[in-house]
């Protein structure tokens, strides 16, 4: 690598400060002229910054002291990236496709048993599906591909005898999410929300929890449609509600995915049922019907490869020790990034959250976690998580409009959907799960307890059909604690003033915040 490779004027539209040299991923992306989002601050080394042992953030660059300079060779910067930067499989896959073989061979000749050399060697062969003319390692201690202290990993992953590396990735070469082991995620795992949920369920009667489960399921299903801006008829909501209620029962494979899509989309006149046959984008159109995409899904021709990787990774982690919430978030968001359907991707994405949590036994059998309801409440945060991932990818996609107003993808984009960091998505979904355990489920149970108390109190005053009692409670609550004049003179004209006053007192006592 020439000196100019380390000191460009700009990197990814950022002005490179004077007196610093790009290092690690940034240097390699610039050298090979690769378009791939770095997902973080580019690293560089400053000769003026010589004493500090930790890097400092300045002008949107992570600046290291000059003692961190690894050398001028390609392999030197690869090793720096592995040592000091966040694992970025998208960038790494593009770099390893362009790196000359001689650089890998030189590195292995110098450090045949070095942990970083072995990791780079393994990934070069794994990603490129190409075996180097290098002998297998013999008696060397097996090392993990990803450091379990820094990343969420599959500790049951297979060992490559050739490299003496345990492949502890959460996926495979066709679908591979990366989750950093942040303090936030570690703390959430320790909370054991599944046990807290089961403890809440154990303290109430089965009849009460079954009623709460019905209300929660309906509200969550309606929320999933509302997130998409749809006002679906009740029959369609009920049909999808049944699908969500069955989450975790069947194996999630291509056949099941198509079955779910058929449950969701019944009118096939304008929407392909199953896997789409054309490209798809999200965004607007101009006055000439030309697309203005904010997001473009994976190429239609890449879908078989990506979905094969998706389902294989899903099956691999099914019996792993990876926390179910982590798996659910990674696969649900990975699915929606691929966007394999013409329509309905968002609702199936949220179904996958329920499916994995139920399949892994994380949610109680009696009730789902109403995650979609929380997502609707936090819709702006939800959209931010999605766009924080998708927006940087748009710079890597070359496209043109078609005559029918769709998009035609002009370059290879499959790796944009194969490899992704979903740390932010995992943290967000954990927050949503926590909210359902601390607030959503307890508040629904408390509401039903108060409702039952109100009905019992009213039954002590007047005898009327249960459904009419429910309507009476609803009307009083709806009107701020008093029965409206129209209702009083109509359906409930036979109530005495004394009876109504006592009933209103009971409703206000049971629901003190309605007045």
DAWOZI-V320983 format. One record per backbone hydrogen bond with DSSP energy under -1.0 kcal/mol. CO is the residue of the C=O (numbers start at 1). NH is the residue of the N-H. Records with the same first field share a line. If there is no record, write none. Layout:
CO = NH ; NH
//
This chain:
2 = 5
3 = 6
6 = 22
9 = 16
11 = 14
14 = 11
17 = 20
21 = 45
24 = 28
25 = 29
26 = 30
27 = 31
28 = 32
29 = 34
42 = 62
43 = 23
44 = 64
45 = 21
49 = 66
56 = 63
58 = 61
61 = 58
62 = 44
63 = 56
64 = 46
65 = 68
66 = 69
73 = 77
74 = 78
75 = 79
76 = 80
77 = 81
78 = 82
79 = 83
80 = 84
81 = 85
88 = 92
89 = 93
90 = 94
91 = 95
92 = 96
95 = 98 ; 99
100 = 103
101 = 105
102 = 106
103 = 107
104 = 108
105 = 109
106 = 110
107 = 111
111 = 114
114 = 118
115 = 119
116 = 120
117 = 121
118 = 122
119 = 123
120 = 124
121 = 125
122 = 126
123 = 127
124 = 128
125 = 129
132 = 134
138 = 140
143 = 166
147 = 150 ; 151
150 = 181
154 = 157
158 = 167
160 = 164 ; 165
162 = 137
164 = 143
165 = 160
166 = 145 ; 168
168 = 154
172 = 175
175 = 172
176 = 420
178 = 422
179 = 152
180 = 182
182 = 186
183 = 187
184 = 188
185 = 189
186 = 190
187 = 191
189 = 192
192 = 196
193 = 197
194 = 198
195 = 199
196 = 200
197 = 201
198 = 202
201 = 204
205 = 209
206 = 210
207 = 211
208 = 212
209 = 213
210 = 214
211 = 215
212 = 216
213 = 217
214 = 218
215 = 219
216 = 220
217 = 221
218 = 222
219 = 223
220 = 224
221 = 225
222 = 226
223 = 227
225 = 230
226 = 229
233 = 237
234 = 238
235 = 239
236 = 240
237 = 241
238 = 242
239 = 243
240 = 244
241 = 245
242 = 246
244 = 247
246 = 249
251 = 253
253 = 257
254 = 258
255 = 259
256 = 260
257 = 261
258 = 262
259 = 263
260 = 264
261 = 265
280 = 297
282 = 294 ; 295
284 = 292
286 = 289
290 = 286
292 = 284
295 = 282
299 = 302
302 = 306
303 = 307
304 = 308
305 = 309
306 = 310
307 = 311
308 = 312
309 = 313
310 = 314
311 = 315
312 = 316
313 = 317
317 = 320
323 = 327
324 = 328
325 = 329
326 = 330
327 = 331
328 = 332
329 = 333
330 = 334
331 = 335
332 = 336
333 = 337
334 = 338
335 = 339
338 = 298
340 = 276
344 = 348
345 = 349
346 = 350
347 = 351
348 = 352
350 = 354
351 = 355
352 = 356
353 = 357
354 = 358
355 = 359
356 = 360
357 = 362 ; 363
358 = 361
369 = 371
370 = 374
371 = 375
372 = 376
373 = 377
374 = 378
376 = 379
378 = 382
379 = 383
380 = 384
381 = 385
382 = 386
383 = 387
384 = 388
386 = 390
387 = 391
391 = 394
393 = 396
394 = 397
398 = 410
400 = 408
402 = 405
406 = 402
408 = 400
413 = 416
414 = 417 ; 418
415 = 419
418 = 176
420 = 178
422 = 426
423 = 427
424 = 428
425 = 429
426 = 430
427 = 431
428 = 432
429 = 433
430 = 434
431 = 435
432 = 436
433 = 437
434 = 438
435 = 439 ; 440
436 = 441
439 = 443
440 = 444
441 = 445
442 = 446
443 = 447
444 = 448
445 = 449
446 = 450
447 = 451
448 = 452
449 = 453
450 = 454
451 = 455
452 = 456
453 = 457
454 = 458
455 = 459
458 = 461 ; 462
465 = 469
466 = 470
467 = 471
468 = 472
469 = 473
470 = 474
471 = 475
472 = 476
473 = 477
474 = 478
475 = 479
476 = 481
477 = 480
484 = 488
485 = 489
487 = 492
490 = 493
492 = 495
496 = 500
497 = 501
498 = 502
499 = 503
500 = 504
501 = 505
502 = 506
503 = 507
504 = 508
505 = 509
506 = 510
507 = 511
511 = 514
//
